Amino acid sequence: MSGLTWETVSAWLAMGGYGLYVWGSMGMCAAVFAGELLSLRAQRHALAKEDAETAGAAAQTPARRPVLTQQEQDA
């Protein structure tokens, strides 16, 4: 493997002339990954807020009685 030896950091960053493509791809992957994490965090926060609101609303409303059919009412 003669083409994979780099003597300096700048040679390693250049990646044999493909550095812009390699590091651009790595940067885009990192950006998409970070965006996905932020999106999941926002969704989790929204669901937690919705659950808290639902729990609060359920605690404030009185218990409902089941709706009975005519046969159940006559029995």
N, C-alpha and C positions, 0 to 999 in steps of 0.2 A: 504494500500500500504506500506507494511513493508520494501520492498527491495529498496526503492527509497530515503532513507535518507543518506546523506553524511555529516560527521562531519568535514572533512578537505578538502582542495583543492586537495590534492594528491589523496584522495579517490574519489573525483568527477572526476578528470582527468582519473583515472583508470577505471571508469565506470563499476565496478563490474567484472573486468577481460576482458572486451571487449573494453577498451580504445584505444588500437592500431587499431582495426577495425573501431571504431567510428571516431577517429580523423584522421586516414588515409583516410577514405571516405570523411570527411569534407575537408581535404586538397586537395584531387583530384578534388572535386567539385569546390573549389576555384580556382585551377589551370586551369581547363577547362573554367570556367567563365572568368578568366583573359585573357586566350588565345583567347577566342571568342571576347572579347572587343578589344584586340589588332588587331585581324584580321579585324574586322569591321572598326576600325580606319584606317588601312592601305588601305582597299578598298575604303573608303571615300576619303582619300588623293589622291589615284590614279585616281579616277573619277573626282575629282576637277581639278587635273593637266591635265587630258585629255580634260575636258571641256574648260579650259583656252587655251590649245593648239589649239583646234578646233575653238574657238572664234577668236584667233589671226590669224589663217590661213584663216578664212572666211573674215576677215577684209582686208587681203592683196590681195585676189583674186578679180578680177573684176567681176561684175555681169554678169551672163550668160543669154543668150537669150534662150527662149524655142525652142525646135526642132519642126519644123512645118511639117506636112504631105504635100504631093503634092497638095491635094485639098485645103488645107489652104493657100499654097503659091500662087495658081492660083486665089484665090478669091480676 
